[in-house]
């Protein structure tokens, strides 16, 4: 069950994200802003990254957290991030130590949620969030991240359309 404080943090993050999406269409600003807002507003979000699909790989485009990750390029299909991109579906891992797909970055990470950024059936990238407690992510986190991913996908498709003109 989501506590009142958690609901408040989710609502605050959604409001800040909505403001960000309304204020710019610049993709780098959006990537950085999404990572910053999620990392700073939600206490369970210890590290947040956005990876973009480049050929057969996911490439880190932006991140916020206590330290950089060594995983700046991940083959699609490898790890939890690669699995989410291959399946095109959100993956929630309540305990990373119990999931053999987990690619360890930080010793303090205990849970992870990865949400694809999709347009139709095309995976454009993903939002990757680490938590430093077991079972850190619930349905409210997933809904918020999927909402943000849908807005990122729309911005990415619009930018691609502008570039093709």
C-alpha positions in Angstrom: 0.0 0.0 0.0 1.3 3.5 -0.9 1.6 5.8 2.1 0.3 9.4 2.1 4.0 10.6 2.0 4.7 8.4 -1.0 1.5 9.6 -2.8 2.6 13.2 -2.1 6.0 12.5 -3.6 4.5 10.9 -6.7 2.1 13.8 -7.2 4.9 16.3 -6.7 7.1 14.4 -9.2 4.2 14.3 -11.8 3.6 18.0 -11.4 7.3 18.8 -11.9 7.5 16.5 -14.9 4.4 18.0 -16.5 5.9 21.4 -16.1 9.2 20.2 -17.7 7.4 18.6 -20.7 5.3 21.8 -21.2 8.4 24.0 -21.0 10.7 22.5 -23.6 11.0 20.1 -26.6 14.8 19.9 -26.4 15.5 16.2 -25.9 18.8 16.6 -23.9 17.0 19.0 -21.5 14.1 16.5 -21.2 16.4 13.5 -20.5 18.4 15.4 -17.9 15.3 17.0 -16.3 13.4 13.7 -16.0 16.4 12.1 -14.3 16.8 15.0 -12.0 13.2 15.3 -11.0 12.8 11.6 -10.4 16.0 11.3 -8.4 15.4 14.4 -6.3 11.7 14.1 -5.7 11.2 10.4 -5.0 13.1 9.0 -2.0 13.0 5.5 -3.3 14.7 6.5 -6.6 18.4 6.3 -5.7 19.8 6.3 -9.2 17.9 7.2 -12.4 19.1 6.9 -16.0 17.8 7.2 -19.5 19.2 4.8 -22.1 18.5 5.3 -25.8 18.5 2.5 -28.4 21.4 2.8 -30.8 21.5 -0.2 -33.1 21.8 -3.4 -31.0 22.6 -1.5 -27.8 21.2 0.8 -25.1 23.4 3.8 -24.6 23.2 6.0 -21.5 22.0 9.5 -22.4 21.5 11.0 -19.0 21.6 10.1 -15.3 21.3 11.4 -11.8 22.5 9.7 -8.6 25.4 9.5 -6.3 27.9 8.1 -8.8 28.1 7.3 -12.6 27.5 3.7 -13.8 30.0 1.6 -15.6 27.2 0.4 -17.8 27.1 3.1 -20.4 26.4 0.7 -23.2 24.3 -2.4 -22.7 23.5 -4.9 -25.5 19.7 -5.3 -25.9 18.8 -8.6 -24.3 21.5 -8.4 -21.6 20.7 -7.6 -18.0 17.4 -6.2 -16.7 17.7 -3.1 -18.9 18.4 -5.2 -22.0 15.5 -7.6 -21.2 13.1 -4.7 -20.8 14.2 -3.3 -24.2 13.9 -6.8 -25.9 10.5 -7.5 -24.4 9.2 -3.9 -24.8 7.6 -4.2 -21.3 8.2 -2.8 -17.9 10.3 -5.0 -15.6 10.1 -4.6 -11.8 12.7 -6.4 -9.8 11.8 -6.4 -6.0 15.2 -7.9 -5.1 18.1 -7.6 -7.5 20.0 -10.3 -5.6 17.4 -12.8 -6.6 17.4 -12.0 -10.3 20.3 -13.6 -12.3 19.8 -11.0 -15.1 20.9 -8.1 -12.8 24.1 -6.3 -13.9 25.6 -5.0 -10.6 26.6 -1.3 -10.6 26.3 -0.2 -7.1 26.6 -2.3 -3.9 23.7 -0.5 -2.3 21.2 -1.2 -5.0 18.5 -3.6 -3.8 15.7 -3.2 -6.4 15.2 -1.9 -9.9 12.5 -0.9 -12.3 13.0 -0.4 -16.0 10.3 1.2 -18.2 10.7 1.2 -22.0 10.2 4.4 -23.9 8.0 3.2 -26.7 6.3 4.5 -29.8 3.8 1.9 -31.1 5.9 -1.3 -30.9 9.2 0.5 -31.4 11.4 0.7 -28.3 13.2 4.1 -28.4 14.9 3.8 -25.1 14.1 3.3 -21.4 14.0 4.8 -17.9 16.1 2.8 -15.5 15.7 3.4 -11.7 17.6 1.8 -8.9 16.4 1.7 -5.3 18.5 1.1 -2.2 15.8 -1.0 -0.4 14.2 -4.3 -1.3 10.8 -3.9 -2.9 11.2 -0.1 -3.4 8.9 0.2 -6.4 5.1 -0.2 -6.3 2.3 0.3 -8.8 2.3 4.1 -8.3 6.0 4.3 -9.3 5.3 2.1 -12.3 2.4 4.3 -13.4 4.4 7.5 -13.0 7.4 6.1 -14.9 5.2 4.8 -17.7 3.4 8.2 -18.0 6.8 9.9 -18.2 8.1 7.4 -20.7 5.0 8.0 -22.9 5.7 11.7 -22.9 9.4 11.2 -23.7 8.4 8.9 -26.6 6.1 11.7 -28.0 8.9 14.2 -27.7 11.4 11.9 -29.4 9.0 11.1 -32.3 8.2 14.9 -32.7 11.9 15.7 -32.8 12.5 12.9 -35.4 9.6 14.3 -37.5 11.1 17.8 -37.3 14.5 16.5 -38.4 13.0 14.7 -41.4 11.4 17.8 -42.8 
